[in-house]
């Protein structure tokens, strides 16, 4: 297998409500960090200071994504409730969608999928399933584009290397 390089700016990410549609595209991604983390259990004995064995358990996949151009319904899905044809005050507004925090302990889950294109046209695909987001920050600093920085955890990380 030949070595290749992947430039991060080729990454394209989509959010999908876990288990179905809709798929929500991210227009301008400002950065993604995905880390698979395990809890490790180490075995030490009385007769040595060296570790005798190690096992891992309880995997979690940490996800951080920063977006500057995105489908607004991503935030609506995180909040929990979307009401179609309603305005911000609950009145009728054809074609609009109002999103609000749901009085429920049901957590909306997302699948994130991304593709990187390699220098020699290879593709590196990644998918994190059943991601929940811990917050829904919405920052609008003076003189800057609105950016949404999401932090969450998923249950699986799937990677695929595609050769041409």
PyMOL commands that set and color helices and strands:
alter all, ss='L'
color gray80, all
select helices_A, chain A and resi 8-10+73-79
alter helices_A, ss='H'
color red, helices_A
select strands_A, chain A and resi 12-17+23-44+51-70+80-86+92-101+110-117+123-133+148-154+156-162
alter strands_A, ss='S'
color yellow, strands_A
deselect
rebuild
show_as cartoon
